[in-house]
Amino acid sequence: MTTSRPHEQVPDPNRPAPAQPRRLGRTLALVVILSVFWLLLSGRIGLQYFLFMAGAVGLVVWMNPERPFRRVPGAADVGMAGMLKRGVSLLRYLAWLVWNVMKANIDVAYRILAPSMPIRPRLMVFRVDMESEVARALVANSITLTPGTVTIDLDDYHVLVHAIHPDASGAVTSGDLQNVVAPVFGEGPQRAPDIVWGSQLHDVLPDEVVGEGAGADGNRGGGREDDPATGTEVGP
C-alpha cells in the first residue's frame, strides 16, 4: 500500500519576495537622515519642535513605502555588518558636514567684513557619478546647507550650483563631498568632477535649455570661458 505525497508547490519566479528584516534598518536610516536635516534647517530645540519633526518625518516615511535605501537590483546583500559600516559612514558624513558648515560661515563672514577678500559669484555645473538618487540629492542638499554655495538645480546626474567665489566650492571641485557621501549608500570612490564654470546660464548650459541669446558664433557666453582654477573670465 502506497501513500500519496502532498503536492509540492513550485515557487513562482514572478511573485514578489517577502519583506526582509533589513527593510527596518533602511527605514531607520531614512528616519535618522530626515531628522538630522530637520534639526539643521530649523536650528531650534524643544519639545514642540521635536513633535513637529516626528510628525513630518513619520509622514514622509509613511508616504514612501519603497524606501530610498532599498538594495539596487543585482547588488550583493550587505548584511548587518554592511549596515553598521554604512551607519559609521553616515556619522562621518554628519561630522564632516558640520565642520565644513562652520568653516564656510567664517569664510563668508570674513569676505563680507574684509574689503580685500574678493566676492566673485560664479555658476558651475558638474556630474555626480552615483547610482543612488538619494545620494545625488544628498550631495545637492549638502551644497545648499554650506554657506557660500547653493544648488540651483539637480537634473538627473548633473548639478547646477551658484558659488559666492570659486574657492567656496572647494569641497565639490576636489571630490571631498562626493567621497564622504558615497560610502553611506555603498557607492565606490568618486573622482574629482569636471567642472564647467561661467558667469551666466549661457556659459554653463546648452542654448536649448536657457533659450535663444547665445553668441552668433555658436559659443556659449559670447566666446568667453572661465579659468576652472580661478573662475576668472578669459577670452574676447
SULLINFEN-V287673 format. One record per pair of residues at least 24 apart in sequence whose ideal C-beta (glycine too) atoms are under 6 Angstrom apart, sorted by the first residue. I is the first residue (numbers start at 0). GAP is how many residues later the second one is. Records with the same first field share a line. If there is no record, write none. Layout:
BEGIN
I = GAP, GAP
END
This chain:
BEGIN
24 = 58
25 = 41, 43
26 = 40
28 = 40
29 = 31
30 = 26
67 = 66
85 = 98
88 = 94, 95
89 = 94
92 = 87, 91
95 = 84
96 = 45
99 = 46, 71
100 = 45
103 = 42, 43, 44
104 = 42
107 = 39, 40
118 = 45
119 = 45, 111
120 = 43
121 = 41, 44, 75, 109
122 = 39, 75, 81
123 = 37, 71, 73
124 = 35, 71, 79
125 = 33, 67, 69
126 = 30, 31, 66
127 = 29
129 = 57
131 = 53
134 = 46, 50
137 = 43
138 = 42
141 = 35
165 = 65
194 = 33
196 = 29, 31, 34
197 = 28
END
